[in-house]
Amino acid sequence: MSLKRILITNANIVNEGKITRGDIFIQDGMIYNIGENLADNEADIHIDATGKYVFPGIIDDQVHFREPGLTHKAEIYTESKAAVAGGITSYMEMPNTVPQATTLELLEDKFAIAKEKSLANYSFFFGATNDNIDEILKVDPENVCGIKVFQGSSTGNMLVDNQESLERIFKECKLLIATHSENDNIIKANLEKYKTEFGEDIPVKYHPKIRSAEACYDASKRVVDMARRYGSKLHVLHISTAEEVKLFDKNLPLEEKRITAEACIHHMWFSEEDYEEKGNFIKWNPAVKTKEDRDGVFQGVLDGHIDVIATDHAPHTIEEKGQKYGKAPSGGPLVQHSLVAMLDMYHAGKISLEMIVQKMCHNVAILFEIEKRGYLRPGYYADIVIADLEKPWTVTKENVLSKCGWSPFEGHTFRSSVTHTIVSGHLAYENGTFYEEVKGKRLKFSRKI
């Protein structure tokens, strides 16, 4: 199917550290030209962006879309649809599905599903275990975003808790290693302490005491030290404590960093004070912690210790979340609301639009060496989101698009709205309407390994 030519005019274009007024012409799925007075170009679709802001499409480097095997919670189709409505044009999905993506064959099965169903561009992490290093070394660096290592408890055998296995992965793997860093032994000891006091009905407010700051810092320091020892390319996901932020270098250009970090929306928005109202609906791993931790993580984003902003979108059903603390799973849906949440922070004077684009678009492309994405440049794929910064809307169950049907933001009124999302040159979303005849593309990586 041939892609339509799209002309965006009169836009406030946020790109590469500045905001300019201009037009964008899209042809054959690519950005053909950016400039002024491009209205002479023949277009099939004309979008007048007067008063609106145009950003590169958001790239989310950490999501859980639950397919295959957990589709009662979510599917690649439903979650990519929610992502596109939120301005996310590309995502990288985690391997802890059923079966787990711990062989090349199982990994390619997920790519095949996405090719048929995903409305956004996609890549999938390969899952590390204690005993699949030989399979890890076969992963094609141009076609796969990275290797995922779980240091904290996960499903099945995906907890890499054998020191020899961990050392070998860091020593021999040349691909980016993304880690979930929590010390499982510390967590288990803390959990037993609270079980002794409360039995199985532990109040959720103790979640950050169980999955503690100490557990996070200990595990993050361990992998940072290991990466320095072996020269590994390490990316530590969802930093949740102010103390961890200090482990990362803020002075090096991102292109020169071998060790990088990610912050997630929920760790910059919520604090332990919100457990009373939200309960298990803000139960994540790592846990939402103190206001000081929340503010420390946000400051780490601003000053360069933390390189990218993502979601760790991880939906569960309302019924699952309604169980007692010990049985309620951790995680929640966030892709539909990540950009508008950051735009609320812009409206509050906490972050600039240019910085939002740097951390959610440019830096993700730099870090993962994504081919021709993450910027608004002629010759790049046309991944574009248009937002109206003065169009408020309130989150309700009725307008949540994730299959799970709920959001931790329910009842909150966002000040900004996503009006259009263009994925690889296809207008996929416009003011509440989806155009699903063209699917997203597999991300490619320009790596020198």
C-alpha positions as CSV (number, residue, x, y, z in Angstrom):
1,M,0.0,0.0,0.0
2,S,1.5,3.3,-1.1
3,L,1.7,5.9,1.7
4,K,0.0,9.2,1.4
5,R,1.9,12.5,1.1
6,I,1.3,14.6,4.2
7,L,1.9,18.3,4.7
8,I,2.0,19.8,8.1
9,T,1.9,23.6,8.1
10,N,2.2,26.5,10.6
11,A,3.7,24.2,13.3
12,N,5.8,25.1,16.4
13,I,8.5,22.5,15.7
14,V,10.4,21.2,18.8
15,N,13.6,19.6,17.7
16,E,17.3,19.5,18.5
17,G,17.2,21.9,21.3
18,K,15.1,24.7,19.8
19,I,11.6,25.6,18.8
20,T,11.0,27.0,15.3
21,R,7.9,27.9,13.2
22,G,7.6,26.0,10.0
23,D,6.1,23.3,7.8
24,I,7.0,19.6,7.3
25,F,6.4,17.7,4.0
26,I,6.2,13.8,4.2
27,Q,6.5,11.6,1.2
28,D,7.0,7.8,0.9
29,G,7.1,7.4,4.6
30,M,10.0,9.8,5.1
31,I,10.4,13.4,6.0
32,Y,11.1,15.0,2.7
33,N,11.5,18.6,3.7
34,I,11.3,20.9,6.7
35,G,11.1,24.7,6.2
36,E,8.9,27.6,5.6
37,N,6.2,28.1,2.9
38,L,6.0,24.5,1.8
39,A,2.4,24.7,0.9
40,D,3.2,24.4,-2.8
41,N,4.0,20.7,-2.3
42,E,1.1,18.5,-3.5
43,A,-0.2,16.6,-0.5
44,D,-2.9,14.0,0.0
45,I,-3.4,15.1,3.6
46,H,-3.0,18.6,4.9
47,I,-2.7,19.2,8.7
48,D,-2.9,22.8,9.8
49,A,-0.9,22.9,13.0
50,T,-1.5,26.5,13.9
51,G,-1.0,27.0,17.6
52,K,0.1,23.4,18.1
53,Y,3.5,21.8,18.8
54,V,5.2,19.2,16.7
55,F,7.6,16.7,18.3
56,P,9.5,13.7,17.0
57,G,7.5,10.6,17.8
58,I,8.1,9.4,21.4
59,I,10.3,6.2,21.6
60,D,9.6,4.2,24.8
61,D,12.4,1.9,25.6
62,Q,10.6,-0.2,28.2
63,V,7.1,-1.7,27.9
64,H,5.4,-5.0,28.7
65,F,2.6,-5.7,26.1
66,R,2.0,-9.2,27.5
67,E,1.8,-11.1,24.2
68,P,2.1,-14.0,23.8
69,G,0.6,-15.9,26.8
70,L,-0.8,-13.1,29.0
71,T,-3.3,-11.6,26.6
72,H,-6.0,-11.5,29.3
73,K,-4.0,-8.4,30.5
74,A,-3.0,-6.8,27.2
75,E,-2.1,-7.5,23.6
76,I,0.3,-6.0,21.2
77,Y,-2.6,-4.5,19.2
78,T,-4.4,-2.9,22.2
79,E,-1.3,-1.5,23.8
80,S,0.3,-0.2,20.6
81,K,-3.1,1.5,20.0
82,A,-2.9,3.1,23.4
83,A,0.7,4.1,22.7
84,V,-0.1,5.7,19.4
85,A,-2.9,7.7,21.1
86,G,-0.3,8.9,23.5
87,G,2.2,10.0,20.9
88,I,4.5,7.0,21.2
89,T,5.5,5.9,17.7
90,S,8.1,3.3,18.6
91,Y,8.5,0.9,21.6
92,M,10.8,-1.8,22.9
93,E,9.1,-4.6,24.6
94,M,10.3,-6.9,27.4
95,P,10.9,-10.7,27.2
96,N,8.9,-11.9,30.3
97,T,5.9,-13.1,28.3
98,V,4.7,-16.8,28.1
99,P,6.8,-18.4,26.7
100,Q,9.7,-16.1,27.6
101,A,11.7,-14.7,24.7
102,T,14.9,-16.5,25.7
103,T,15.7,-18.2,22.4
104,L,16.0,-16.6,18.9
105,E,13.1,-18.6,17.7
106,L,10.8,-17.4,20.4
107,L,12.0,-13.9,20.0
108,E,11.2,-14.0,16.2
109,D,7.7,-15.3,17.1
110,K,7.0,-12.0,18.8
111,F,8.3,-10.0,15.9
112,A,5.9,-11.9,13.6
113,I,3.0,-11.0,15.9
114,A,3.9,-7.3,15.9
115,K,4.3,-7.3,12.1
116,E,0.7,-8.2,11.8
117,K,-0.8,-6.3,14.7
118,S,1.3,-3.4,16.0
119,L,0.2,0.1,15.1
120,A,3.5,1.5,16.3
121,N,7.1,0.7,15.3
122,Y,8.6,-2.1,17.5
123,S,11.6,-4.0,18.8
124,F,11.8,-6.7,21.4
125,F,14.5,-7.4,24.1
126,F,16.1,-10.8,24.3
127,G,15.8,-12.4,27.7
128,A,18.8,-13.5,29.7
129,T,18.8,-16.5,32.0
130,N,21.4,-18.2,34.1
131,D,22.1,-20.7,31.2
132,N,21.5,-19.1,27.8
133,I,24.6,-17.1,27.2
134,D,25.4,-19.1,24.0
135,E,22.1,-18.0,22.6
136,I,22.6,-14.4,23.7
137,L,25.8,-14.3,21.7
138,K,23.9,-15.2,18.5
139,V,21.6,-12.1,18.7
140,D,21.9,-9.9,15.7
141,P,22.7,-6.3,16.9
142,E,21.2,-4.7,13.9
143,N,17.8,-6.3,14.4
144,V,17.3,-6.5,18.2
145,C,17.3,-3.6,20.7
146,G,19.1,-5.3,23.5
147,I,19.5,-8.0,26.2
148,K,17.3,-7.8,29.3
149,V,18.7,-9.0,32.7
150,F,16.4,-9.3,35.7
151,Q,18.2,-9.0,39.0
152,G,15.0,-8.8,40.9
153,S,12.4,-11.6,41.1
154,S,10.6,-12.2,37.8
155,T,8.6,-15.0,36.2
156,G,10.0,-18.5,35.6
157,N,13.8,-18.7,35.4
158,M,14.4,-15.2,34.2
159,L,16.1,-14.1,37.5
160,V,19.8,-14.0,36.8
161,D,21.1,-14.7,40.3
162,N,24.1,-16.8,39.4
163,Q,27.2,-14.6,39.8
164,E,29.2,-16.6,37.3
165,S,26.4,-16.3,34.7
166,L,26.1,-12.6,35.3
167,E,29.8,-12.1,34.9
168,R,29.9,-14.0,31.7
169,I,27.1,-12.0,30.2
170,F,28.8,-8.7,31.0
171,K,32.2,-10.0,29.8
172,E,31.1,-11.6,26.5
173,C,28.0,-9.8,25.4
174,K,28.7,-6.8,23.1
175,L,25.1,-5.8,22.7
176,L,23.4,-3.3,25.1
177,I,22.5,-4.9,28.4
178,A,19.4,-3.5,30.1
179,T,18.9,-4.4,33.8
180,H,16.1,-4.5,36.3
181,S,18.3,-3.9,39.3
182,E,17.0,-4.9,42.7
183,N,18.8,-7.2,45.2
184,D,16.5,-10.2,45.6
185,N,18.0,-11.4,48.9
186,I,17.4,-8.0,50.5
187,I,13.8,-8.0,49.3
188,K,13.1,-11.5,50.5
189,A,14.5,-10.7,54.0
190,N,12.3,-7.5,54.1
191,L,9.3,-9.4,53.0
192,E,9.7,-12.0,55.7
193,K,9.9,-9.3,58.3
194,Y,6.6,-7.7,57.3
195,K,4.9,-11.1,56.9
196,T,5.8,-11.9,60.5
197,E,4.0,-8.7,61.5
198,F,1.0,-8.7,59.2
199,G,0.7,-12.2,57.7
200,E,-0.5,-12.2,54.1
201,D,-2.3,-8.9,54.4
202,I,0.6,-6.5,54.4
203,P,-0.6,-2.8,53.9
204,V,0.7,-1.7,50.5
205,K,2.3,1.4,52.0
206,Y,5.1,-0.9,53.1
207,H,5.9,-1.9,49.5
208,P,8.8,0.7,49.3
209,K,10.1,-0.7,52.6
210,I,10.1,-4.3,51.2
211,R,11.5,-3.4,47.8
212,S,13.7,-0.9,49.5
213,A,16.1,1.8,48.5
214,E,18.9,-0.4,49.8
215,A,17.8,-3.3,47.5
216,C,17.9,-0.9,44.5
217,Y,21.1,0.8,45.2
218,D,23.0,-2.5,46.0
219,A,21.9,-4.1,42.7
220,S,22.5,-1.0,40.6
221,K,26.0,-0.5,42.0
222,R,26.8,-4.1,41.5
223,V,26.0,-4.0,37.7
224,V,27.6,-0.5,37.3
225,D,30.8,-1.8,38.9
226,M,30.7,-4.9,36.7
227,A,30.1,-2.9,33.5
228,R,33.1,-0.7,34.3
229,R,35.2,-3.8,34.9
230,Y,34.3,-5.4,31.6
231,G,33.6,-2.3,29.5
232,S,30.0,-3.5,28.9
233,K,27.3,-1.3,27.4
234,L,24.9,-1.1,30.4
235,H,21.5,0.6,30.6
236,V,19.9,0.5,34.1
237,L,16.2,0.8,33.9
238,H,13.6,2.6,36.1
239,I,15.9,4.3,38.6
240,S,13.7,4.9,41.7
241,T,16.0,6.4,44.4
242,A,18.0,9.6,44.7
243,E,21.0,7.7,45.9
244,E,21.2,5.6,42.7
245,V,21.3,8.7,40.5
246,K,24.8,9.4,41.8
247,L,26.1,6.2,40.2
248,F,25.8,7.7,36.8
249,D,28.0,10.2,35.0
250,K,26.4,13.5,34.0
251,N,29.5,15.1,32.3
252,L,30.1,12.8,29.4
253,P,28.2,13.3,26.0
254,L,25.7,10.5,25.7
255,E,27.5,9.1,22.6
256,E,30.5,8.4,24.8
257,K,28.7,6.8,27.7
258,R,29.0,3.1,28.2
259,I,26.8,3.2,31.3
260,T,23.4,4.9,31.1
261,A,20.1,5.2,33.1
262,E,16.4,5.5,32.6
263,A,13.7,7.2,34.6
264,C,10.0,6.3,34.4
265,I,7.0,8.5,34.6
266,H,5.6,7.0,37.8
267,H,8.8,7.5,39.7
268,M,8.8,11.2,38.8
269,W,5.0,11.7,39.5
270,F,4.0,9.7,42.5
271,S,5.4,9.3,46.0
272,E,4.8,7.0,49.0
273,E,2.1,9.5,50.1
274,D,-0.1,8.3,47.2
275,Y,-0.4,4.7,48.4
276,E,-3.3,5.7,50.7
277,E,-5.4,6.8,47.8
278,K,-4.1,4.6,45.0
279,G,-3.2,1.4,46.8
280,N,-2.0,-1.5,44.6
281,F,-2.7,0.7,41.5
282,I,0.7,2.3,42.0
283,K,2.4,-0.9,43.1
284,W,5.4,-1.1,40.8
285,N,8.8,-2.8,40.9
286,P,10.9,-1.0,41.8
287,A,8.6,0.7,44.2
288,V,7.4,4.3,44.2
289,K,9.3,5.7,47.2
290,T,9.7,9.0,49.1
291,K,9.2,12.5,47.8
292,E,12.9,13.0,48.2
293,D,13.5,10.0,45.9
294,R,10.9,11.3,43.4
295,D,12.5,14.7,43.3
296,G,16.0,13.3,43.1
297,V,15.2,11.1,40.1
298,F,13.6,14.1,38.4
299,Q,16.7,16.2,39.1
300,G,18.8,13.4,37.7
301,V,16.9,13.7,34.4
302,L,17.4,17.5,34.3
303,D,21.1,17.5,35.1
304,G,22.1,14.6,32.8
305,H,22.7,11.7,35.3
306,I,19.7,10.0,33.8
307,D,19.5,9.8,30.0
308,V,16.0,8.8,29.0
309,I,12.4,8.9,30.1
310,A,10.2,5.8,29.6
311,T,7.1,4.2,31.1
312,D,7.7,0.5,32.1
313,H,4.1,0.1,30.9
314,A,3.0,-3.1,32.5
315,P,-0.8,-3.7,32.7
316,H,-2.7,-6.1,34.9
317,T,-6.4,-6.6,35.2
318,I,-8.5,-4.7,37.8
319,E,-9.3,-8.0,39.4
320,E,-5.6,-8.9,39.8
321,K,-4.8,-5.5,41.2
322,G,-7.8,-5.8,43.7
323,Q,-6.2,-8.7,45.5
324,K,-4.3,-8.4,48.8
325,Y,-0.8,-6.9,48.7
326,G,1.0,-10.3,48.5
327,K,-1.0,-11.5,45.5
328,A,-1.5,-8.2,43.6
329,P,1.0,-8.0,40.8
330,S,3.2,-5.0,40.3
331,G,2.9,-2.7,37.3
332,G,0.4,-0.5,35.5
333,P,-0.6,1.0,32.2
334,L,1.2,4.3,31.2
335,V,1.8,4.6,27.4
336,Q,-1.3,6.6,26.7
337,H,-0.4,9.2,29.3
338,S,3.4,9.5,29.3
339,L,3.8,12.5,27.0
340,V,0.8,14.4,28.4
341,A,2.2,13.8,31.9
342,M,5.5,15.3,30.9
343,L,3.7,18.2,29.3
344,D,1.9,18.8,32.6
345,M,5.4,19.0,34.2
346,Y,6.3,21.5,31.5
347,H,3.2,23.6,32.3
348,A,4.3,23.5,36.0
349,G,7.7,25.0,35.0
350,K,9.6,21.9,35.9
351,I,11.1,21.0,32.5
352,S,11.3,22.5,29.0
353,L,9.8,21.2,25.9
354,E,13.2,20.9,24.4
355,M,14.3,18.7,27.3
356,I,11.3,16.5,27.0
357,V,12.1,15.8,23.4
358,Q,15.8,15.2,24.3
359,K,15.0,12.6,26.9
360,M,12.0,10.9,25.2
361,C,13.2,11.0,21.5
362,H,16.7,12.1,20.7
363,N,18.5,10.3,23.5
364,V,16.7,7.0,23.1
365,A,17.7,7.0,19.4
366,I,21.3,7.9,20.3
367,L,21.5,5.3,23.1
368,F,20.1,2.4,21.1
369,E,21.6,3.6,17.8
370,I,18.3,3.5,16.1
371,E,18.4,3.9,12.4
372,K,16.8,7.2,11.1
373,R,14.4,7.8,13.9
374,G,14.2,10.1,17.0
375,Y,14.7,13.4,15.2
376,L,12.8,15.6,12.7
377,R,15.2,15.6,9.8
378,P,14.9,15.2,6.1
379,G,15.7,11.6,5.2
380,Y,14.5,10.3,8.5
381,Y,11.3,8.2,9.0
382,A,8.3,10.4,9.5
383,D,7.6,9.5,13.2
384,I,5.8,12.6,14.4
385,V,3.4,13.6,17.2
386,I,1.3,16.8,17.2
387,A,0.0,18.2,20.5
388,D,-2.3,21.0,21.5
389,L,-0.9,22.3,24.8
390,E,-4.1,24.1,25.7
391,K,-6.7,21.3,25.2
392,P,-7.4,19.8,28.6
393,W,-9.0,16.4,29.1
394,T,-9.8,14.2,32.1
395,V,-8.8,10.5,32.3
396,T,-11.7,8.2,32.9
397,K,-12.2,4.4,32.6
398,E,-14.2,5.1,29.4
399,N,-11.3,6.8,27.6
400,V,-8.5,4.4,28.7
401,L,-7.4,2.4,25.7
402,S,-5.2,-0.3,27.4
403,K,-7.0,-3.6,27.5
404,C,-6.8,-3.7,31.3
405,G,-9.3,-0.8,31.4
406,W,-7.8,1.4,34.2
407,S,-5.2,4.0,34.8
408,P,-3.3,5.3,37.8
409,F,-4.2,8.8,36.4
410,E,-8.0,8.3,36.5
411,G,-9.6,11.5,37.6
412,H,-6.6,13.6,36.7
413,T,-7.1,16.4,34.1
414,F,-4.2,16.8,31.7
415,R,-3.8,20.2,30.3
416,S,-2.5,19.0,26.9
417,S,-3.8,16.6,24.3
418,V,-2.2,14.6,21.5
419,T,-4.1,15.4,18.3
420,H,-2.2,13.5,15.6
421,T,0.4,10.7,15.5
422,I,2.2,9.8,12.3
423,V,4.0,6.4,12.4
424,S,6.6,5.8,9.6
425,G,4.8,8.3,7.4
426,H,1.3,6.9,8.0
427,L,-1.3,9.0,9.8
428,A,-2.2,6.5,12.4
429,Y,-4.2,8.7,14.8
430,E,-6.2,11.9,14.4
431,N,-8.3,13.4,17.1
432,G,-9.6,10.2,18.5
433,T,-9.8,8.3,15.2
434,F,-7.4,5.5,14.3
435,Y,-6.3,4.5,10.8
436,E,-5.1,0.9,11.1
437,E,-4.6,-0.2,7.5
438,V,-0.8,0.4,7.8
439,K,1.1,-1.2,10.6
440,G,4.4,-0.1,12.3
441,K,7.8,-1.2,11.2
442,R,10.5,-3.2,12.9
443,L,13.2,-0.9,14.3
444,K,16.7,-1.3,12.8
445,F,19.9,-0.4,14.6
446,S,23.1,1.1,13.1
447,R,25.6,-0.4,15.4
448,K,29.4,-0.8,15.1
449,I,30.0,-3.9,17.2
